[in-house]
Amino acid sequence: MASDVAASVRDKIQSGAIPLPPTPPGKCFVGMGTKRPCDGCDELIRPDEVEYEIDIAERTLLFHANCLAVWHEAPAGRMSE
């Protein structure tokens, strides 16, 4: 699953569907899932999961924890892994 998430996030960044994360990222709001889709993997973030919400590039991104970690790694040049 981890490699699928990494591939999905990498593809979305390369296509421009989601922006590269800034260094350092802005504010991150954390709460319980709101049944909205994760911008990394497109799966719904369930109410029993933690949801990470980041306002960036004039939009709000939502992530699962593992998807957020992959997104954060992108500027470090690890997108090809």
VMD Tcl script that draws the C-alpha trace (Angstrom):
set ca {
  {0.00 0.00 0.00}
  {2.82 2.43 0.85}
  {4.29 2.24 -2.64}
  {0.83 2.79 -4.14}
  {0.37 5.92 -2.02}
  {3.82 7.20 -2.96}
  {3.11 6.61 -6.65}
  {-0.27 8.33 -6.40}
  {1.13 11.38 -4.61}
  {4.10 11.57 -7.00}
  {1.83 11.39 -10.04}
  {-0.48 14.07 -8.65}
  {2.43 16.42 -7.94}
  {3.95 15.86 -11.37}
  {0.60 16.46 -13.10}
  {-0.08 19.57 -11.02}
  {-3.17 18.07 -9.38}
  {-1.66 18.85 -5.97}
  {1.08 21.42 -5.32}
  {4.51 20.69 -3.94}
  {4.66 21.34 -0.21}
  {6.32 24.57 0.87}
  {9.35 24.53 3.10}
  {8.35 24.89 5.88}
  {4.68 24.13 5.37}
  {2.10 26.56 6.68}
  {-0.40 25.70 9.36}
  {-1.73 22.18 9.58}
  {-5.07 21.54 11.23}
  {-5.58 18.09 12.70}
  {-8.83 16.46 13.66}
  {-10.96 13.40 13.17}
  {-11.91 12.42 9.62}
  {-14.85 14.13 7.97}
  {-15.59 11.51 5.29}
  {-13.96 13.69 2.63}
  {-11.43 12.22 0.18}
  {-7.71 12.33 0.85}
  {-5.84 14.37 -1.75}
  {-3.05 11.80 -1.70}
  {-4.81 8.47 -2.17}
  {-8.42 9.52 -2.97}
  {-9.79 7.26 -0.21}
  {-12.31 8.76 2.22}
  {-10.86 9.83 5.55}
  {-13.12 8.00 7.97}
  {-14.35 9.51 11.25}
  {-12.17 7.03 13.17}
  {-9.04 8.25 11.32}
  {-7.00 11.41 11.80}
  {-7.40 14.02 9.06}
  {-4.69 16.57 8.27}
  {-5.91 19.79 6.64}
  {-3.46 22.21 5.05}
  {-4.30 25.50 3.33}
  {-1.82 25.98 0.49}
  {-1.78 27.50 -2.97}
  {-5.24 29.01 -2.52}
  {-6.82 25.65 -1.74}
  {-7.25 23.22 1.13}
  {-5.57 19.83 0.99}
  {-6.71 16.88 3.11}
  {-4.49 13.91 3.91}
  {-4.22 10.69 5.86}
  {-1.05 10.60 8.00}
  {0.89 8.35 5.61}
  {-0.17 10.38 2.56}
  {0.90 13.59 4.29}
  {4.31 12.06 5.04}
  {4.82 11.15 1.37}
  {3.75 14.65 0.28}
  {6.20 16.23 2.75}
  {9.06 14.11 1.36}
  {8.53 15.32 -2.22}
  {10.73 18.46 -2.05}
  {13.58 16.49 -0.54}
  {14.07 14.80 -3.90}
  {12.70 11.46 -2.82}
  {9.80 11.41 -5.29}
  {11.56 8.84 -7.47}
  {11.62 6.18 -4.72}
}
mol new
graphics top color blue
foreach p $ca { graphics top sphere $p radius 0.5 }
foreach p [lrange $ca 0 end-1] q [lrange $ca 1 end] { graphics top cylinder $p $q radius 0.2 }
display resetview
